Amino acid sequence: MLGVRLDAETELALDAIARRTRRPKSQIAREAIRSYVLRNDVEARARAEWRTISDAERDNPEIEALLGSAFRDLSDDLAAR
């Protein structure tokens, strides 16, 4: 169970949405919280996966060689200007 205090403006807006959609405020709040949690959970998982990939690439000599080659090509291009 969760109790939430809302400012007056948000409470009025929630009341209006509840009347317009004929749904209880608790249902609207539950859906909004669920959406927020899922969205943030996805972001947290994506950050964790990015860290895992970055760590793997950092220790991969093939990636290091590829990045080194790209850096040299870019440096050559910039020097030619």
Phi, psi and omega in degrees: 000140183223130174253137183230131175264131180244150173289163187301318182296316180293321178299316178296318179295319178295318176302315181296317179296318180299316178295314183296322183265355182054044177234151177293148178302323181297323179293317179297315180296318180300315179296319180294317180293316179300316179299316180298314181296314180298317180298315181287328177294319178299317179297319180296318178295319180297318178297318180295318178295320178299317178299317180298314179296316180299317179297317180295318180291325181298325183264010184257115182297329179295317178295318179300318179293318179297314179295321178298317178297315179297320179296317179297316178299316179295318178298317178298317179298317180293323180291330181287344182283000000 
